């Protein structure tokens, strides 16, 4: 075997592994999405009109390259382009659903694939609301689960941007779930970075 054939085989193997990994990530994200119960509110929070930026650009690039391949009848690249397109589609699907914010009866899910970005309503110790452009920024403070009862719990923060069109419904849910225990600090000048 020649070095060129070995490099090509290694390239195809890596492409297959990454395509398989992207497929598993999309399936994992889909399973997490299905598992969510009692979703009261959700919104897109990607950088490209609510969609994830990098995966959308990668998918668009794959489409442009595939169009050129079909135009010039480069049939030897169809399988490779199909793999890249499937990988891009899986990446887009998983990043779209992972970047959505979900508000459920049980709590806030900022990233469906990251448990540290999920908090239950009863965990929240305090929160702050700050008006922002096209919405409001919320900062929720909660304590880390303790390994033993004698250790001090670390205070963790979760920042959440709520767009204007969802803000009134979100405020109603927050006041229903934790409003009886506390009230938000609003219309006050503060810097969210202070809580770091």
C-alpha positions in Angstrom: 0.0 0.0 0.0 1.2 3.5 -0.7 1.3 6.4 1.7 -1.4 8.2 -0.3 -3.8 5.3 0.1 -3.0 5.1 3.8 -3.7 8.8 4.3 -6.9 8.6 2.3 -8.1 5.6 4.4 -7.2 7.4 7.6 -9.1 10.4 6.4 -12.2 8.4 5.5 -12.0 6.6 8.9 -11.8 9.9 10.8 -14.7 11.3 8.8 -16.8 8.2 9.6 -16.0 8.4 13.3 -16.9 12.1 13.5 -20.1 11.5 11.5 -21.0 8.7 13.9 -20.1 11.0 16.9 -22.3 13.8 15.6 -25.2 11.3 15.0 -24.9 10.1 18.6 -24.8 13.7 19.9 -28.0 14.5 17.9 -29.7 11.3 19.3 -28.6 12.2 22.9 -30.0 15.8 22.5 -33.2 14.4 21.0 -33.6 12.0 23.9 -33.0 14.9 26.4 -35.6 17.0 24.6 -38.2 14.2 24.7 -37.5 13.6 28.4 -38.4 17.2 29.4 -41.8 17.3 31.0 -44.3 20.1 31.6 -42.5 22.7 29.4 -44.3 26.0 29.9 -42.1 28.3 27.8 -39.1 28.0 25.5 -37.3 30.2 23.1 -34.4 30.1 20.7 -31.2 31.7 21.9 -28.7 31.2 19.1 -26.6 34.0 17.6 -27.9 33.9 14.1 -31.6 35.0 14.3 -32.0 32.5 17.1 -30.2 29.7 15.4 -26.7 28.5 16.3 -24.1 30.4 14.2 -21.3 28.0 13.6 -23.3 24.9 12.8 -25.6 26.9 10.5 -22.5 28.3 8.6 -21.0 24.8 8.4 -24.2 23.4 7.0 -24.5 26.2 4.5 -20.9 25.6 3.4 -21.6 21.9 3.0 -24.6 22.8 0.8 -22.5 25.1 -1.4 -19.7 22.6 -1.9 -22.3 19.8 -2.6 -24.0 22.1 -5.2 -20.6 22.6 -6.9 -19.9 18.8 -6.8 -23.3 18.1 -8.4 -22.8 20.8 -11.0 -19.4 19.5 -12.1 -20.4 15.8 -11.7 -17.7 15.0 -9.2 -19.2 11.6 -8.3 -16.2 10.4 -6.4 -16.9 12.9 -3.7 -20.6 12.2 -3.2 -20.1 9.9 -0.2 -17.7 12.2 1.5 -20.0 15.2 0.9 -22.9 13.2 2.2 -21.0 12.4 5.4 -20.1 16.1 5.9 -23.7 17.1 5.2 -25.1 14.5 7.7 -22.5 15.6 10.2 -23.5 19.3 9.7 -27.2 18.5 10.0 -26.6 16.5 13.2 -24.5 19.3 14.6 -27.1 21.9 13.7 -29.9 19.8 15.2 -28.1 19.2 18.5 -26.8 22.7 18.9 -30.2 24.2 18.1 -32.0 22.2 20.7 -29.1 22.5 23.2 -29.1 26.3 23.0 -32.8 26.7 23.5 -34.0 27.8 26.9 -36.7 25.7 28.5 -38.9 26.8 31.4 -40.7 23.9 33.0 -42.8 23.4 36.1 -39.7 22.0 37.8 -37.1 24.7 36.9 -35.0 26.4 34.3 -33.1 24.4 31.6 -30.6 26.7 29.9 -28.7 24.0 28.1 -30.4 20.6 27.7 -27.1 18.7 27.5 -25.4 20.3 30.5 -26.8 19.5 33.9 -24.9 22.4 35.5 -27.1 24.7 33.3 -30.3 23.4 34.9 -31.7 24.5 38.2 -34.9 23.6 40.1 -37.1 26.4 41.4 -36.6 25.3 45.0 -32.8 25.7 44.6 -32.9 29.4 43.8 -31.8 31.5 46.7 -32.0 34.9 45.0 -32.4 36.5 41.6 -31.9 39.8 39.9 -33.5 41.2 36.8 -31.8 43.8 34.6 -33.4 45.4 31.5 -31.4 44.8 28.3 -31.7 45.5 24.6 -34.6 43.4 23.2 -35.3 41.7 26.5 -34.2 41.3 30.1 -31.2 39.6 31.7 -31.9 37.5 34.8 -29.2 36.3 37.2 -30.3 33.4 39.4 -28.2 32.5 42.4 -28.3 29.0 43.9 -26.2 26.8 46.2 -24.2 23.8 45.0 -25.4 20.5 46.4 -23.2 19.5 49.3 -21.3 16.3 49.6 -21.6 16.3 53.4 -23.6 18.6 55.6 -20.5 20.1 57.3 -19.0 21.6 54.2 -19.9 25.1 53.0 -22.0 25.2 49.8 -20.6 27.2 47.0 -22.9 29.9 45.5 -23.5 29.4 41.8 -25.0 31.8 39.3 -27.0 31.1 36.2 -27.5 34.0 33.7 -30.5 33.9 31.4 -31.5 36.3 28.7 -35.3 36.5 28.1 -36.5 38.2 24.9 -39.2 40.8 25.1 -41.8 38.6 23.5 -41.4 36.0 26.3 -40.7 38.3 29.2 -44.2 38.8 30.6 -45.0 35.1 30.5 -41.6 34.4 32.1 -42.2 36.9 34.9 -45.6 35.3 35.7 -44.0 31.9 35.9 -41.1 33.2 38.2 -43.6 35.1 40.4 -45.7 31.9 40.7 -42.8 29.6 41.4 -40.5 31.7 43.6 -42.2 35.1 43.9 -43.8 34.3 47.2 -40.4 33.7 48.8 -38.6 36.7 47.3 -39.0 39.6 44.9 -36.7 40.6 42.1 -34.4 43.6 42.3 -35.3 45.7 39.3 -34.9 49.3 38.1 -31.8 49.4 40.2 -28.4 50.2 38.8 -26.1 47.3 39.2 -23.4 45.4 37.3 -24.0 41.7 36.7 -20.2 41.2 36.7 -20.3 42.2 40.4 -21.7 38.8 41.3 -18.8 36.9 39.8 
